[in-house]
Amino acid sequence: GQGVEQPAKLMSVEGTFARVNCTYSTSGFNGLSWYQQREGQAPVFLSYVVLDGLKDSGHFSTFLSRSNGYSYLLLTELQIKDSASYLCAVRDRGTGGYKVVFGSGTRLLVSP
Amino acid sequence: NAGVIQTPRHKVTGKGQEATLWCEPISGHSAVFWYRQTIVQGLEFLTYFRNQAPIDDSGMPKERFSAQMPNQSHSTLKIQSTQPQDSAVYLCASSLVGNQNTLYFGAGTRLSVL
């Protein structure tokens, strides 16, 4: 069936890295996006991928494997302020067009 | 550019009352999405419009939920006979029709049904 899955929590240490995983199953894949959501705030767009491979955007990088229905968001040189929820969103074929379906989000906690 | 505007920010209703939530998308954005977010369910898709036309309402609970987009500058989500399980943050997002992989969210309306 259709769905987007993410681990609920992830912990890492300041100055290191964190990899946020996302797996999905779709009727008709048409792109995957990552969003950051801080407590009490709305999601904010980070990155978008539609082709396989690694997309390096500096502090945030994203990887996609369409054949495996898998993506990850890689955060490097972590800072305390990177503590937030990270949401994976897949554009999937719906009844009349493409709708955007989100995972439940991974809550990243960066400790000193 | 004021971004996506949602009103009210907070709404408290009694069980069985009606609630209407408003969304003003970013000017020029012709795709409008509604989501509901709770701790348990995460961010759930409800419905979306493209050029004011309803495209997919597969996430809308039947019977009590309805959404409209009477003009390009606003959309409404109406919940009739609200129930405690409707309590959530309702988020509206907009995007360019040709770039629906980049959504811009409003701050949300927190609905509390007592």
Interface residues (C-beta under 8 A of the other chain):
Chain A: N30 G31 L32 S33 Y35 Q41 A42 P43 V44 F45 Y48 V50 L87 A89 R91 G94 T95 G96 G97 Y98 K99 V100 V101 F102 G103 S104 G105
Chain B: F33 Y35 Q41 G42 L43 E44 F45 Y48 R50 P54 I55 D56 S58 L91 Q100 N101 T102 L103 Y104 F105 G106 A107 G108
